[in-house]
Amino acid sequence: MTFSASLRARWALWWPQIARLVRPPERWLSAHGLLWLLAALALAGLLYVLALIPFTPAISDIRKARNDEPAQLVSADGRLLAEYKWVNREWVPLKTIARPVVDALIATEDHRFYEHFGLDWRRTASALVRTVGGDRQGGSTITQQLARNLYPEDIGRAPTLTRKLKEAITALKIEWLYSKDEILETYLNTVPFLYNAYGIEMAARTYFDKSADRLNVLESATLIGMLKGTAYYNPVLNPERAQDRRNTVLAQMKKRGKLSAADYERLVKRPLRIRFERQSEVAGLAPHLAQQLRRQLIDWADENGYSLYSDGLVVRTTIDGRLQEIATQAVQRQGRQLQGVADAAWAPRSVWSAKSALVQQLVRESPRYAKAVAAGEEPEEALRKLLADGEFLRQLRQAKTRVQAGFMALDPQSGAVLAWVGSRDYNADPFDHVQAARRQPGSTFKPFVYGAAFAKGMLPTDELMDQAVEIPLGGRQVWRPTDGGRPPSDEPMSLRDGLAYSKNTITAQLMQQVGPERVVQLARAMGVRESRLEAVPALALGTSPVTLKEMVAAYGTIASGGLYRAPRVITRIEDKHGKLLAEFPGAPPERALGITAAQELRDAMRAVIDKGTGVAIRGRYGITADVAGKTGTTQDNTDGWFILMHPQLVAGAWAGFNDGRITLRSDYWGQGAHSALPMVGDVFRQALRGKIIDARERFIDEEESSWLAAATGTLRNWVYDLFGRPAGGSVGQGDPTGAAPTAPAVPPVSAPSGEPPRAPDAATQPPPEERPEIIEAPLVPLQEVMPRATTPAEPPVWVNQPDAPEPAPEQPATVPLDAAGVRIEPVQRAVAEPRAGVALMQGER
């Protein structure tokens, strides 16, 4: 019989059997029917698996996950400012990871790792049987765990069949793409270990203070043991559980031949030796700025089909790396100096005590107190226990009395931001005091009042009487600003000197003549465009909270002769190969203040540095360049400000505390001339020495080019000659170029080691900064400003808060408290505010 004949004979024999199987069953409960049902279920399962494939990560995504390249924020001089990483991880090759780590991982998690292709059917079946029997077991391989760790959103973590199928499909894709060693390397570099540590390298540093290539068997077993439950087996908080789990891993290593019985018996008796050190993410040169830009960059990347965290984008900025480093160091130095003052001023057992009303209030606001009350404890009992807890009070004092600061610098000719320091230490306080904190600016707001006056036609040489001022506010309220307890001289004073010496009485009269609405409009035009300004007389003394960024931008307008240029940071975005993807030119300048008025204001602010509250710039820091600026101090020395202008650089600083109720408790150190000025002075001195800016550059006065401006000036002079200066002010006799500098300020006298710095003698000091007197009159929104009220028929009610006489220089540590423990005044706190309107990429329009 031939082969074909034999095949036909067999087919004739089999066909009836096959036909009977494929024929629909007559009874579904028969064996034939059950066979059909199983086949249908298998087909449905296959179709379901095929349908899930498009919903699992693509192969290209898997390759990309292993090769993530974070975007880099780069300075104008090519220095790395920050990186935008998904997590705090340092990728290390498999060959540099200690061998006991790999042995412990494979022995414990997947001992047939090198034998399967992503799925271990025997382990899966065993886990299924045990789970059905009530002993829930996991059957995932290392590859399946990697799939789940890399793509938690795509795969999910719910204990469902769909999740397991997605996990299995993704594992097969990974096995198809990667070698076994590549899978191990990726797994060990992506697994989380708590405390912001991702990957074996960061875990080794966090728990054992060493690199991954130096881990021994015990340390390797401890870390691998954590993978079953990082929180449950945390060796820092749960050392006994962690040790038991470590010994289980050692037993698995012995069972799989990776550890001898003798070594096992020796090692299992060893205690845990944890050398815990939390690993902070490398912040870079400008971490606060990087965080401010993150959302904008994510939005740009999403709109243009890129990933900020994985595509290796290069974001180029206007930041000057040298100036950024100088500014960071200056803020840190001054922060340490002021912290010594604060530590002495808020010493425990004297000022910071359980009897203090402020301390009791701070305890009530603490999370510990809220948690205790939420748990059912009586409020008074919870307060009593926390006030008796010395360690808690120490930590609370340390957090609340930590001095903070912010610094920003820009180029007034372009609006380019050159330096941005948001706090003393990003890791200790990531809150940004440049963009996010709104604080009362004090006397640094006064230039807007004088600028509005000069724009109206007044001159720096015009004079007003230094006399007591009473401004009716309506509703039987009167505002009476004072100058720190010193009586007025009752003599005429030029506007230039009023600004130089920061006279509240002169500024309040000027505000009355100009009008709050005009000052608000000018401040907005010059750069204060995000914060809400109350159009009330007290605004002249800086009572409306603003940001440091707004104030520095506004002073840039003064420095550039009245032209506002929106601050800009990002110049261009490139791909990782250097190809230009986007460019961001600055917004065109806007005329905010007339040239003549701006130049008069700038010249008047020179006097602040030459003879006024900012003389330390000349004396202590030896800066002879053409500069102008203004100091600022708010009520009770809550906030200290200083902003300095140069033709090529405008820089400002703020110093204070995150909680406005905490102050330095010193009329010397609390002034902006002593808290904020040193940061700016230090930066300017080093910038001049390092040739970052040119000491020979000078502000150049220009003539008004408009015929209308010339005609207006002629008419104004004719009116003045005929009727005299506004408000009875006569033409000043002072030198219009500014008086010669007085004796330079003497720097603070060094104190013995361990003591806070001492203040110099009052006789050697510049005129103290005048703090505004905050009134309790309601602030009126700009849109609701009413005409200035006339004097009411009934006697007015005085609502000012009289200041104490100017105290003599003091030792901060010995300042006594009042009867209540601590004098508490309602002041503006630093609060994170959403950004509103100023684009850091392209600037405002």
PAPA-232338 format. One record per residue (C-alpha): residue in one letter; x, y, z. Coordinates in steps of 0.2 Angstrom, whole numbers, padded with zeros to 4 digits, always signed. Layout:
REM PAPA-232338
AXYZ/...
END
This chain:
REM PAPA-232338
M+0000+0000+0000/T+0007+0017-0005/F+0009+0031+0008/S-0005+0042+0000/A-0017+0027+0001/S-0012+0024+0019/L-0016+0042+0023/R-0033+0042+0015/A-0037+0026+0025/R-0032+0035+0041/W-0042+0050+0037/A-0057+0040+0033/L-0055+0032+0050/W-0053+0049+0059/W-0066+0059+0050/P-0081+0052+0059/Q-0073+0056+0076/I-0069+0074+0071/A-0086+0077+0064/R-0094+0071+0079/L-0083+0083+0090/V-0087+0098+0079/R-0105+0094+0078/P-0115+0105+0090/P-0120+0094+0105/E-0138+0088+0107/R-0136+0090+0126/W-0125+0103+0134/L-0123+0093+0150/S-0115+0079+0141/A-0096+0076+0139/H-0098+0083+0122/G-0106+0099+0128/L-0093+0102+0141/L-0079+0100+0128/W-0088+0113+0118/L-0090+0125+0133/L-0071+0123+0137/A-0067+0127+0119/A-0078+0142+0119/L-0070+0149+0136/A-0053+0146+0129/L-0057+0156+0113/A-0065+0170+0123/G-0050+0171+0134/L-0038+0172+0119/L-0048+0185+0111/Y-0049+0195+0128/V-0030+0194+0129/L-0028+0200+0111/A-0040+0214+0115/L-0029+0219+0130/I-0013+0220+0120/P-0016+0238+0114/F-0019+0244+0131/T-0002+0238+0138/P+0014+0249+0136/A+0022+0248+0118/I+0039+0241+0116/S+0046+0258+0112/D+0039+0265+0128/I+0048+0251+0138/R+0065+0255+0129/K+0062+0274+0133/A+0058+0270+0152/R+0076+0263+0154/N+0084+0277+0145/D+0075+0292+0153/E+0085+0308+0151/P+0079+0322+0163/A+0077+0340+0156/Q+0092+0352+0161/L+0090+0370+0166/V+0105+0379+0161/S+0112+0396+0165/A+0117+0409+0152/D+0136+0404+0155/G+0132+0385+0153/R+0131+0380+0171/L+0119+0367+0176/L+0105+0375+0187/A+0094+0360+0190/E+0087+0344+0183/Y+0069+0338+0181/K+0069+0320+0187/W+0055+0309+0190/V+0062+0303+0206/N+0078+0304+0217/R+0088+0290+0208/E+0106+0287+0202/W+0107+0273+0189/V+0122+0261+0191/P+0127+0246+0180/L+0123+0229+0185/K+0142+0225+0185/T+0145+0238+0199/I+0131+0231+0210/A+0138+0219+0224/R+0135+0201+0219/P+0126+0196+0235/V+0112+0209+0230/V+0108+0199+0214/D+0110+0182+0223/A+0098+0187+0237/L+0085+0194+0224/I+0085+0179+0213/A+0084+0167+0227/T+0070+0176+0236/E+0059+0183+0222/D+0062+0172+0207/H+0074+0157+0208/R+0070+0151+0190/F+0073+0168+0183/Y+0086+0162+0170/E+0075+0148+0165/H+0058+0156+0160/F+0053+0169+0147/G+0044+0181+0159/L+0031+0170+0166/D+0034+0155+0178/W+0019+0144+0175/R+0024+0132+0189/R+0025+0146+0202/T+0009+0154+0196/A+0000+0137+0197/S+0007+0134+0215/A+0002+0152+0220/L-0016+0150+0213/V-0018+0133+0222/R-0012+0141+0239/T-0023+0156+0237/V-0038+0146+0234/G-0034+0136+0249/G-0034+0152+0260/D-0015+0155+0260/R-0013+0170+0248/Q+0003+0169+0238/G+0011+0180+0225/G+0017+0172+0209/S+0025+0186+0200/T+0042+0185+0192/I+0055+0198+0193/T+0050+0203+0175/Q+0032+0205+0180/Q+0037+0215+0195/L+0047+0226+0184/A+0032+0229+0173/R+0021+0234+0187/N+0035+0246+0194/L+0038+0254+0178/Y+0020+0256+0172/P+0009+0257+0188/E-0004+0268+0179/D-0005+0257+0163/I-0006+0241+0173/G-0013+0245+0189/R-0011+0237+0206/A-0029+0230+0209/P-0030+0211+0212/T-0040+0208+0197/L-0038+0196+0182/T-0036+0210+0170/R-0022+0217+0179/K-0013+0201+0180/L-0015+0198+0161/K-0009+0216+0157/E+0006+0212+0169/A+0010+0196+0160/I+0008+0203+0142/T+0020+0217+0147/A+0032+0205+0155/L+0033+0195+0139/K+0037+0211+0129/I+0051+0215+0141/E+0058+0198+0139/W+0057+0200+0121/L+0067+0216+0121/Y+0079+0215+0136/S+0092+0202+0140/K+0091+0194+0158/D+0105+0205+0164/E+0097+0221+0157/I+0081+0216+0166/L+0090+0214+0183/E+0099+0230+0181/T+0083+0240+0177/Y+0073+0232+0191/L+0087+0236+0204/N+0088+0254+0198/T+0069+0257+0198/V+0063+0249+0214/P+0057+0261+0228/F+0065+0260+0246/L+0056+0273+0255/Y+0063+0290+0261/N+0064+0297+0243/A+0076+0283+0239/Y+0074+0274+0222/G+0085+0261+0216/I+0098+0250+0225/E+0112+0264+0225/M+0101+0277+0234/A+0095+0263+0246/A+0113+0258+0250/R+0117+0276+0254/T+0101+0279+0264/Y+0102+0264+0275/F+0120+0259+0276/D+0129+0275+0271/K+0139+0266+0257/S+0138+0263+0238/A+0129+0248+0231/D+0146+0240+0226/R+0151+0238+0244/L+0136+0230+0251/N+0139+0213+0261/V+0128+0198+0262/L+0119+0204+0278/E+0115+0222+0270/S+0110+0214+0254/A+0098+0203+0262/T+0091+0217+0273/L+0087+0228+0257/I+0080+0214+0247/G+0069+0208+0261/M+0061+0226+0261/L+0054+0223+0244/K+0040+0212+0251/G+0034+0227+0260/T+0045+0243+0262/A+0035+0251+0276/Y+0031+0235+0285/Y+0049+0229+0285/N+0057+0246+0287/P+0073+0243+0297/V+0072+0261+0304/L+0055+0260+0312/N+0052+0241+0313/P+0070+0233+0316/E+0063+0217+0323/R+0052+0213+0308/A+0066+0219+0296/Q+0078+0207+0305/D+0066+0192+0304/R+0063+0196+0285/R+0082+0197+0283/N+0084+0180+0290/T+0071+0173+0279/V+0081+0179+0264/L+0097+0171+0271/A+0087+0155+0272/Q+0082+0156+0254/M+0100+0160+0249/K+0105+0144+0258/K+0091+0134+0250/R+0096+0139+0233/G+0115+0136+0235/K+0120+0154+0236/L+0125+0153+0255/S+0133+0139+0264/A+0125+0131+0280/A+0140+0137+0290/D+0139+0155+0284/Y+0120+0155+0287/E+0121+0149+0305/R+0134+0162+0308/L+0125+0177+0299/V+0108+0173+0305/K+0113+0178+0323/R+0120+0195+0318/P+0110+0210+0323/L+0104+0224+0311/R+0117+0238+0309/I+0108+0252+0301/R+0118+0268+0297/F+0103+0278+0292/E+0105+0295+0283/R+0091+0302+0273/Q+0097+0306+0255/S+0091+0323+0249/E+0089+0326+0230/V+0103+0337+0223/A+0095+0354+0222/G+0107+0362+0210/L+0111+0381+0209/A+0093+0388+0207/P+0081+0375+0215/H+0067+0388+0219/L+0068+0395+0201/A+0067+0377+0194/Q+0051+0374+0204/Q+0043+0390+0198/L+0047+0385+0180/R+0042+0367+0181/R+0023+0369+0178/Q+0026+0381+0163/L+0039+0369+0156/I+0027+0354+0158/D+0013+0363+0149/W+0025+0368+0135/A+0031+0350+0133/D+0014+0342+0133/E+0008+0355+0120/N+0023+0350+0109/G+0024+0332+0111/Y+0039+0330+0123/S+0042+0324+0140/L+0051+0335+0153/Y+0057+0320+0162/S+0063+0309+0149/D+0067+0317+0132/G+0083+0326+0137/L+0077+0344+0134/V+0090+0358+0137/V+0081+0374+0144/R+0093+0389+0142/T+0090+0404+0154/T+0096+0421+0158/I+0103+0417+0175/D+0121+0421+0177/G+0129+0406+0185/R+0143+0416+0194/L+0130+0429+0201/Q+0118+0415+0206/E+0132+0407+0216/I+0138+0423+0224/A+0120+0427+0229/T+0117+0410+0236/Q+0132+0412+0247/A+0128+0429+0252/V+0110+0424+0258/Q+0117+0409+0268/R+0130+0420+0276/Q+0118+0434+0282/G+0105+0420+0286/R+0118+0412+0299/Q+0122+0430+0306/L+0103+0434+0309/Q+0100+0416+0315/G+0112+0419+0329/V+0102+0435+0334/A+0085+0426+0333/D+0092+0411+0343/A+0097+0423+0357/A+0081+0434+0356/W+0070+0418+0357/A+0080+0409+0370/P+0071+0395+0379/R+0065+0396+0398/S+0065+0415+0396/V+0056+0421+0381/W+0051+0405+0373/S+0042+0397+0388/A+0025+0388+0391/K+0018+0404+0399/S+0020+0414+0383/A+0003+0418+0375/L+0011+0417+0358/V+0019+0400+0362/Q+0003+0393+0367/Q-0006+0400+0351/L+0008+0392+0341/V+0005+0375+0350/R-0013+0376+0346/E-0009+0378+0328/S+0003+0363+0327/P-0001+0347+0318/R+0002+0337+0334/Y-0011+0347+0344/A-0024+0345+0329/K-0021+0326+0329/A-0023+0325+0348/V-0039+0334+0348/A-0045+0324+0333/A-0042+0308+0342/G-0054+0314+0356/E-0042+0322+0368/E-0049+0337+0377/P-0041+0353+0370/E-0035+0360+0386/E-0027+0343+0391/A-0019+0342+0374/L-0012+0359+0376/R-0005+0355+0394/K+0004+0339+0388/L+0012+0348+0373/L+0017+0363+0383/A+0026+0350+0396/D+0035+0341+0381/G+0052+0350+0381/E+0057+0341+0365/F+0041+0346+0356/L+0044+0364+0361/R+0062+0364+0356/Q+0057+0358+0338/L+0043+0370+0337/R+0054+0385+0342/Q+0067+0379+0329/A+0055+0378+0315/K+0046+0395+0320/T+0061+0405+0323/R+0071+0400+0308/V+0076+0416+0299/Q+0072+0416+0280/A+0077+0427+0266/G+0075+0430+0247/F+0086+0438+0234/M+0083+0442+0216/A+0093+0452+0203/L+0090+0457+0185/D+0097+0467+0171/P+0087+0483+0170/Q+0091+0485+0151/S+0083+0469+0146/G+0073+0462+0160/A+0084+0447+0161/V+0083+0438+0178/L+0102+0436+0183/A+0100+0428+0200/W+0085+0420+0210/V+0088+0413+0228/G+0071+0408+0236/S+0077+0404+0254/R+0093+0401+0264/D+0092+0382+0261/Y+0080+0374+0248/N+0080+0357+0257/A+0076+0365+0274/D+0063+0377+0267/P+0057+0375+0248/F+0045+0389+0250/D+0050+0403+0237/H+0052+0420+0245/V+0055+0428+0228/Q+0039+0424+0219/A+0027+0415+0231/A+0029+0426+0247/R+0019+0442+0249/R+0025+0453+0262/Q+0023+0472+0267/P+0037+0481+0258/G+0038+0496+0270/S+0048+0511+0265/T+0053+0502+0249/F+0036+0507+0242/K+0039+0526+0245/P+0048+0528+0228/F+0031+0526+0219/V+0024+0540+0229/Y+0038+0552+0225/G+0038+0546+0207/A+0020+0550+0206/A+0024+0567+0213/F+0038+0571+0201/A+0027+0565+0186/K+0014+0577+0193/G+0026+0592+0191/M+0034+0593+0208/L+0053+0593+0210/P+0066+0585+0222/T+0071+0602+0228/D+0053+0606+0233/E+0050+0607+0252/L+0037+0602+0264/M+0036+0605+0282/D+0042+0591+0294/Q+0027+0592+0305/A+0014+0582+0313/V+0002+0575+0300/E-0017+0571+0303/I-0026+0564+0288/P-0045+0561+0290/L-0051+0545+0283/G-0070+0547+0285/G-0080+0537+0297/R-0073+0548+0312/Q-0056+0540+0309/V-0040+0549+0307/W-0023+0543+0302/R-0008+0551+0311/P+0009+0544+0304/T+0024+0546+0315/D+0043+0543+0313/G+0047+0530+0326/G+0043+0541+0341/R+0054+0555+0336/P+0045+0572+0336/P+0044+0582+0319/S+0057+0595+0318/D+0044+0608+0312/E+0056+0614+0299/P+0055+0613+0280/M+0063+0598+0272/S+0066+0594+0253/L+0058+0580+0245/R+0075+0573+0241/D+0079+0572+0259/G+0062+0566+0264/L+0066+0551+0253/A+0084+0549+0259/Y+0079+0549+0277/S+0063+0539+0274/K+0052+0552+0283/N+0035+0546+0286/T+0028+0563+0289/I+0034+0570+0272/T+0029+0554+0263/A+0011+0555+0270/Q+0009+0573+0265/L+0015+0569+0248/M+0003+0555+0246/Q-0011+0567+0251/Q-0007+0579+0237/V-0004+0565+0224/G-0018+0554+0229/P-0018+0535+0232/E-0026+0531+0215/R-0012+0539+0206/V+0001+0530+0216/V-0008+0513+0213/Q-0008+0516+0195/L+0010+0520+0194/A+0015+0505+0205/R+0006+0494+0193/A+0013+0502+0177/M+0031+0500+0185/G+0029+0482+0189/V+0019+0478+0204/R+0006+0468+0193/E+0002+0453+0203/S-0002+0459+0220/R-0018+0468+0226/L-0014+0486+0231/E-0026+0495+0243/A-0029+0513+0237/V-0028+0521+0254/P-0016+0534+0262/A-0007+0521+0272/L-0001+0513+0256/A+0012+0527+0255/L+0021+0517+0269/G+0020+0500+0261/T+0005+0492+0269/S-0001+0481+0255/P+0009+0465+0253/V+0019+0462+0237/T+0032+0450+0231/L+0051+0453+0230/K+0050+0449+0211/E+0038+0463+0208/M+0048+0476+0218/V+0064+0472+0210/A+0055+0473+0193/A+0048+0490+0197/Y+0065+0496+0203/G+0072+0490+0186/T+0059+0502+0178/I+0067+0517+0188/A+0085+0511+0183/S+0080+0511+0165/G+0073+0528+0165/G+0054+0524+0166/L+0054+0509+0154/Y+0046+0494+0162/R+0053+0477+0155/A+0044+0461+0161/P+0056+0449+0170/R+0061+0435+0158/V+0070+0419+0162/I+0069+0406+0148/T+0077+0411+0132/R+0076+0395+0122/I+0073+0376+0123/E+0084+0364+0113/D+0083+0345+0111/K+0097+0334+0118/H+0106+0335+0101/G+0106+0355+0102/K+0092+0357+0089/L+0082+0373+0093/L+0064+0369+0097/A+0058+0386+0103/E+0064+0403+0107/F+0057+0416+0119/P+0061+0434+0115/G+0057+0447+0129/A+0042+0457+0128/P+0044+0475+0121/P+0047+0488+0134/E+0032+0499+0141/R+0033+0517+0146/A+0028+0518+0164/L+0035+0534+0170/G+0041+0550+0160/I+0060+0551+0157/T+0061+0567+0167/A+0051+0561+0182/A+0061+0544+0182/Q+0077+0553+0182/E+0072+0564+0196/L+0067+0549+0206/R+0083+0540+0202/D+0093+0555+0207/A+0084+0557+0223/M+0087+0539+0227/R+0105+0542+0225/A+0104+0552+0241/V+0098+0537+0251/I+0115+0529+0248/D+0125+0544+0249/K+0118+0551+0265/G+0102+0542+0270/T+0097+0525+0277/G+0108+0516+0264/V+0125+0523+0268/A+0132+0507+0273/I+0134+0503+0254/R+0147+0516+0253/G+0155+0514+0270/R+0154+0496+0275/Y+0155+0489+0257/G+0166+0502+0249/I+0155+0503+0233/T+0159+0519+0224/A+0149+0515+0208/D+0134+0525+0203/V+0120+0517+0213/A+0104+0522+0220/G+0092+0512+0231/K+0080+0511+0246/T+0079+0502+0262/G+0062+0496+0270/T+0056+0490+0287/T+0039+0486+0292/Q+0030+0488+0309/D+0039+0479+0324/N+0053+0475+0312/T+0043+0461+0305/D+0051+0463+0287/G+0067+0470+0281/W+0070+0475+0263/F+0083+0483+0253/I+0084+0486+0234/L+0099+0493+0225/M+0100+0500+0207/H+0115+0501+0195/P+0115+0504+0176/Q+0118+0485+0173/L+0111+0477+0189/V+0096+0479+0200/A+0096+0468+0215/G+0084+0466+0230/A+0083+0456+0246/W+0070+0452+0260/A+0073+0445+0277/G+0061+0439+0290/F+0052+0424+0296/N+0039+0413+0288/D+0027+0417+0302/G+0025+0436+0303/R+0022+0435+0322/I+0040+0430+0324/T+0053+0445+0323/L+0071+0447+0328/R+0065+0457+0343/S+0078+0471+0339/D+0076+0488+0333/Y+0094+0487+0326/W+0095+0470+0318/G+0076+0471+0313/Q+0079+0486+0301/G+0081+0483+0283/A+0098+0492+0283/H+0105+0479+0294/S+0095+0463+0289/A+0093+0464+0270/L+0106+0477+0265/P+0121+0466+0269/M+0115+0453+0256/V+0114+0465+0242/G+0129+0474+0247/D+0139+0458+0248/V+0133+0453+0230/F+0137+0470+0223/R+0154+0471+0230/Q+0159+0454+0223/A+0150+0457+0206/L+0161+0473+0204/R+0177+0464+0209/G+0173+0450+0197/K+0169+0462+0183/I+0152+0455+0181/I+0146+0473+0181/D+0157+0488+0177/A+0161+0501+0191/R+0163+0515+0178/E+0145+0513+0171/R+0134+0528+0176/F+0116+0532+0174/I+0114+0544+0159/D+0101+0557+0160/E+0091+0561+0144/E+0081+0575+0139/E+0062+0574+0136/S+0061+0572+0117/S+0043+0576+0115/W+0038+0594+0111/L+0022+0591+0121/A+0033+0587+0137/A+0044+0603+0133/A+0028+0614+0132/T+0021+0606+0148/G+0037+0610+0157/T+0037+0628+0151/L+0019+0630+0157/R+0022+0622+0173/N+0037+0633+0177/W+0026+0649+0172/V+0012+0643+0184/Y+0025+0640+0198/D+0033+0657+0195/L+0016+0665+0196/F+0007+0655+0211/G+0022+0647+0219/R+0025+0628+0222/P+0011+0616+0226/A+0006+0615+0245/G+0016+0630+0249/G+0032+0622+0246/S+0046+0634+0241/V+0060+0629+0230/G+0074+0620+0240/Q+0091+0627+0243/G+0100+0611+0243/D+0112+0605+0229/P+0101+0597+0216/T+0114+0584+0212/G+0114+0577+0230/A+0124+0581+0245/A+0140+0574+0248/P+0141+0558+0258/T+0142+0559+0277/A+0154+0548+0287/P+0152+0530+0282/A+0143+0518+0293/V+0153+0507+0305/P+0150+0488+0303/P+0144+0478+0318/V+0156+0475+0332/S+0162+0457+0333/A+0155+0448+0348/P+0163+0435+0359/S+0162+0417+0352/G+0145+0410+0354/E+0136+0427+0357/P+0125+0436+0344/P+0134+0451+0336/R+0133+0467+0345/A+0126+0483+0337/P+0138+0498+0335/D+0136+0514+0345/A+0121+0524+0339/A+0132+0539+0336/T+0141+0530+0321/Q+0125+0524+0313/P+0115+0530+0298/P+0098+0537+0301/P+0087+0523+0307/E+0074+0517+0295/E+0057+0523+0298/R+0043+0510+0301/P+0025+0514+0295/E+0012+0515+0308/I-0001+0503+0304/I-0019+0509+0307/E-0035+0499+0309/A-0045+0509+0297/P-0053+0498+0283/L-0043+0497+0267/V-0054+0503+0252/P-0052+0493+0235/L-0046+0504+0221/Q-0063+0503+0212/E-0072+0509+0228/V-0061+0524+0232/M-0072+0538+0238/P-0067+0557+0237/R-0056+0562+0252/A-0067+0565+0267/T-0068+0582+0275/T-0065+0584+0294/P-0081+0578+0303/A-0091+0589+0314/E-0089+0578+0329/P-0072+0576+0337/P-0062+0563+0327/V-0057+0546+0335/W-0038+0543+0334/V-0034+0526+0328/N-0015+0527+0327/Q-0004+0515+0337/P+0009+0526+0346/D+0027+0520+0344/A+0039+0519+0358/P+0054+0531+0359/E+0069+0525+0349/P+0078+0514+0360/A+0097+0514+0363/P+0107+0500+0354/E+0104+0484+0363/Q+0110+0466+0365/P+0096+0456+0357/A+0097+0442+0370/T+0092+0453+0384/V+0077+0461+0377/P+0063+0459+0391/L+0045+0454+0386/D+0030+0463+0390/A+0017+0458+0403/A+0009+0446+0391/G+0025+0437+0387/V+0026+0442+0369/R+0018+0457+0360/I+0008+0451+0346/E+0003+0462+0331/P-0008+0457+0317/V+0004+0457+0302/Q+0004+0449+0285/R+0011+0432+0284/A+0020+0424+0270/V+0007+0414+0260/A+0009+0404+0245/E-0001+0412+0231/P-0005+0406+0214/R+0005+0415+0200/A-0006+0428+0191/G-0001+0435+0175/V+0018+0436+0174/A+0025+0424+0162/L+0043+0419+0165/M+0046+0414+0147/Q+0040+0428+0137/G+0036+0442+0149/E+0021+0452+0151/R+0012+0461+0137/
END
